[in-house]
């Protein structure tokens, strides 16, 4: 029931995509519609049935202290659990708190960065809402803070960006991957940088095909220990084996990335943050390829960085003189992604 409700909501947003204009300030009606849909998403994330996603039973077990999970969680989770237990012994409030922390922040951040609110909202609902706000609730807060921080990174306020990344790190350790992003340039892409961005995924493919283990080249002890833990879990069969990186969704993302890169000059005029978004997204792609031998790590890294596609991919519309065609391409991708996430990946239970 929830799954079909999400699909119906996505269809409504898809219609609104074609009615939205990116030029000028959003009208009061547009703002009410946008945040009204966000409010529905907030309620669904907070009050979804336990077990509809893959992680909620684990969070319930951790809430009651009966989990056998070998990967320890951040201190923020323990603090939120302690806070919730002041009022109730029901874990439902835990999910309400995480939804309140993650959903409004992400919605506000997307509205701040993207001129196409409905396109960003559609892609969020199609994938990241299901995989993070529904499932990886700690990661949802962390990526929400990250998207919020990009506004300041684009403005060159790097100290504020670092402070916000540290806040994201408080909610999920994967946020450590955001710190190196302070060295990225926000200037328009030069021909050399465009070539580099185009070549990096190819290099990552070669690393994947040659089965080069990047762990030995990471000089950070904490990261090495974390990755070695994932390796140990993989070897015991807990976290699966290598994944097929050349799946249809990943190849579609690559095609969209290269198309936007090809049209970057036209798009940058309307979207100054495009160079920054492209650089971050290419690291997401490369992380997926390079760490594919550790499926959990590969997915977490690529999703932690890949959230920028909620702002990046709507830029497809700017590549066409008639933006309607770009919107058609985007909606087709987003809806196909949602169908794949729900029906093929079994990210949420259809019967609940």
CORDA-V321420 format. One record per pair of residues at least 12 apart in sequence whose ideal C-beta (glycine too) atoms are under 8 Angstrom apart, sorted by sequence separation. I is the first residue (numbers start at 1). GAP is how many residues later the second one is. D is the distance in whole Angstrom. If there is no record, write none. Layout:
# CORDA-V321420
I_GAP_D + I_GAP_D
This chain:
# CORDA-V321420
149_12_5 + 152_12_7 + 215_12_5 + 81_13_6 + 84_13_6 + 165_13_5 + 215_13_7 + 288_13_7 + 316_13_6 + 317_13_7 + 80_14_7 + 83_14_7 + 107_14_8 + 110_14_7 + 165_14_6 + 260_14_8 + 264_14_7 + 287_14_4 + 288_14_4 + 316_14_5 + 62_15_7 + 128_15_7 + 149_15_4 + 287_15_5 + 148_16_7 + 149_16_6 + 215_16_8 + 314_16_6 + 16_17_7 + 80_17_6 + 162_17_7 + 261_17_6 + 284_17_7 + 285_17_7 + 313_17_6 + 63_18_6 + 80_18_7 + 106_18_7 + 146_18_8 + 260_18_7 + 284_18_5 + 287_18_6 + 62_19_8 + 145_19_6 + 146_19_7 + 149_19_7 + 284_19_8 + 145_20_8 + 161_20_8 + 162_20_6 + 284_20_8 + 313_20_7 + 63_21_8 + 161_21_6 + 257_21_7 + 284_21_4 + 285_21_8 + 145_22_5 + 146_22_5 + 283_22_5 + 284_22_4 + 145_23_4 + 13_24_7 + 158_24_5 + 257_24_6 + 281_24_7 + 284_24_7 + 12_25_8 + 143_25_8 + 257_25_7 + 280_25_6 + 281_25_7 + 284_25_8 + 142_26_4 + 145_26_7 + 64_27_7 + 106_27_8 + 141_27_8 + 142_27_7 + 281_27_5 + 9_28_7 + 63_28_4 + 153_28_7 + 257_28_7 + 280_28_5 + 281_28_6 + 142_29_4 + 146_29_7 + 149_29_8 + 153_29_7 + 102_30_7 + 103_30_6 + 141_30_4 + 142_30_4 + 145_30_8 + 156_30_7 + 9_31_7 + 60_31_5 + 63_31_6 + 102_31_6 + 141_31_7 + 153_31_8 + 254_31_7 + 277_31_5 + 281_31_6 + 9_32_8 + 59_32_7 + 139_32_8 + 142_32_7 + 146_32_6 + 154_32_5 + 253_32_7 + 138_33_6 + 139_33_5 + 142_33_5 + 153_33_7 + 99_34_7 + 106_34_7 + 113_34_7 + 138_34_5 + 277_34_6 + 278_34_7 + 59_35_7 + 102_35_7 + 109_35_7 + 139_35_6 + 277_35_4 + 59_36_7 + 105_36_8 + 112_36_8 + 103_37_8 + 106_37_7 + 110_37_7 + 113_37_6 + 208_37_6 + 6_38_7 + 99_38_8 + 102_38_4 + 106_38_4 + 109_38_4 + 113_38_6 + 250_38_7 + 273_38_7 + 274_38_7 + 277_38_8 + 5_39_7 + 56_39_7 + 98_39_4 + 102_39_5 + 105_39_4 + 109_39_4 + 112_39_5 + 98_40_7 + 101_40_5 + 105_40_7 + 108_40_7 + 50_41_8 + 103_41_8 + 106_41_6 + 109_41_8 + 274_41_6 + 2_42_7 + 95_42_7 + 98_42_7 + 102_42_5 + 105_42_8 + 109_42_7 + 98_43_6 + 101_43_7 + 105_43_6 + 245_43_6 + 245_44_5 + 271_44_5 + 47_45_7 + 270_45_8 + 2_46_6 + 176_46_8 + 2_47_7 + 48_47_7 + 176_47_7 + 245_47_5 + 271_47_6 + 47_48_8 + 267_48_5 + 270_48_5 + 46_49_6 + 47_49_8 + 243_49_5 + 2_50_6 + 45_50_7 + 46_50_4 + 242_50_6 + 242_51_5 + 267_51_4 + 243_52_5 + 260_52_7 + 266_52_6 + 267_52_6 + 46_53_4 + 173_53_7 + 201_53_7 + 242_53_7 + 253_53_8 + 260_53_8 + 266_53_6 + 45_54_4 + 46_54_7 + 241_54_7 + 239_55_8 + 240_55_5 + 243_55_7 + 260_55_6 + 263_55_8 + 201_56_8 + 239_56_6 + 240_56_8 + 243_56_8 + 253_56_7 + 260_56_6 + 263_56_4 + 42_57_6 + 45_57_8 + 239_57_5 + 256_57_6 + 259_57_7 + 42_58_7 + 45_58_6 + 234_59_8 + 260_59_7 + 198_60_7 + 234_60_6 + 256_60_7 + 259_60_7 + 42_61_4 + 77_61_6 + 234_61_7 + 41_62_6 + 42_62_7 + 76_62_8 + 234_62_8 + 198_63_6 + 231_63_6 + 233_63_8 + 74_64_7 + 197_64_6 + 230_64_5 + 38_65_6 + 73_65_7 + 38_66_7 + 41_66_8 + 230_66_6 + 194_67_6 + 227_67_7 + 230_67_5 + 38_69_4 + 101_70_8 + 194_70_7 + 227_70_6 + 35_72_7 + 34_73_8 + 189_75_6 + 214_76_5 + 34_77_7 + 53_77_8 + 188_77_8 + 214_77_7 + 256_77_7 + 59_78_7 + 56_79_8 + 189_79_8 + 55_80_5 + 188_80_6 + 213_80_7 + 53_81_5 + 54_81_6 + 55_81_6 + 197_81_6 + 201_81_7 + 204_81_7 + 208_81_5 + 252_81_6 + 52_82_7 + 53_82_4 + 55_82_7 + 193_82_8 + 197_82_7 + 200_82_5 + 204_82_4 + 207_82_7 + 208_82_7 + 211_82_7 + 34_83_5 + 38_83_8 + 203_83_8 + 207_83_5 + 34_84_7 + 37_84_6 + 41_84_7 + 45_84_7 + 201_84_5 + 205_84_6 + 208_84_6 + 252_84_8 + 26_85_8 + 197_85_5 + 200_85_8 + 201_85_6 + 204_85_4 + 252_85_8 + 48_86_6 + 186_86_8 + 189_86_5 + 200_86_6 + 204_86_5 + 30_87_7 + 34_87_7 + 186_87_7 + 188_87_6 + 41_88_6 + 45_88_5 + 187_88_7 + 201_88_7 + 249_88_6 + 45_89_6 + 186_89_6 + 189_89_7 + 185_90_7 + 186_90_5 + 26_91_7 + 185_91_8 + 249_91_6 + 23_92_8 + 41_92_7 + 184_92_6 + 248_92_8 + 22_93_4 + 22_94_5 + 76_94_5 + 185_94_8 + 75_95_7 + 76_95_5 + 184_95_5 + 20_96_6 + 74_96_7 + 184_96_7 + 20_97_7 + 74_97_6 + 20_98_5 + 74_98_6 + 17_99_8 + 19_99_8 + 20_99_8 + 74_99_6 + 181_99_6 + 17_101_5 + 16_102_5 + 17_102_5 + 13_105_6 + 17_105_6 + 13_108_6 + 14_108_6 + 13_109_5 + 177_110_8 + 10_112_6 + 13_112_7 + 10_115_5 + 9_116_7 + 10_116_6 + 154_118_7 + 6_119_7 + 154_119_5 + 154_122_6 + 6_123_8 + 150_123_7 + 153_123_7 + 6_124_7 + 177_124_6 + 150_126_7 + 174_126_5 + 178_126_8 + 150_127_8 + 174_127_7 + 177_127_6 + 177_128_7 + 175_129_7 + 174_130_5 + 172_132_8 + 115_155_7 + 115_156_7 + 71_158_7 + 146_158_7 + 150_158_7 + 70_159_7 + 113_160_6 + 143_160_8 + 147_160_6 + 139_161_7 + 143_161_6 + 146_161_7 + 147_161_8 + 150_161_8 + 71_162_8 + 142_162_7 + 70_163_7 + 147_163_8 + 136_164_8 + 139_164_7 + 143_164_5 + 147_164_8 + 139_165_7 + 136_167_8 + 70_168_8 + 132_171_7 + 131_172_6 + 128_175_7 + 132_175_8 + 128_179_6 + 128_182_6 + 123_186_7 + 124_186_5 + 123_187_5 + 120_190_5 + 123_190_6 + 120_191_6 + 123_191_7 + 119_194_8 + 120_194_6 + 119_195_4 + 114_196_7 + 114_197_5 + 113_198_5 + 116_198_4 + 119_198_7 + 115_199_8 + 110_200_6 + 114_200_6 + 110_201_7 + 116_201_6 + 123_207_8 + 119_208_7 + 122_208_8 + 126_208_5 + 130_208_8 + 122_209_7 + 126_209_7 + 127_210_5 + 131_210_7 + 119_211_6 + 123_211_5 + 126_211_5 + 127_211_7 + 130_211_6 + 122_212_5 + 126_212_4 + 130_212_7 + 135_212_7 + 125_213_7 + 134_213_8 + 123_214_8 + 127_214_6 + 134_214_6 + 119_215_8 + 126_215_7 + 131_216_6 + 130_217_5 + 130_218_6 + 22_248_7 + 54_293_7 + 53_294_7 + 22_295_7 + 53_295_6 + 22_296_8 + 52_296_5 + 53_296_8 + 52_297_5 + 51_298_7 + 52_300_4 + 22_301_8 + 51_301_7 + 49_303_5 + 18_306_7 + 18_309_6 + 17_310_5 + 17_313_7 + 18_313_8 + 17_314_6 + 14_317_5 + 14_320_7 + 14_321_7 + 10_324_8 + 11_324_8 + 10_325_7 + 10_328_6 + 7_331_7 + 6_332_8 + 7_332_8 + 7_335_7 + 6_336_7 + 3_339_5 + 6_342_8 + 3_345_5 + 2_346_7 + 3_346_7 + 4_346_8 + 3_347_5 + 3_349_8 + 1_350_8 + 2_350_6 + 1_351_7
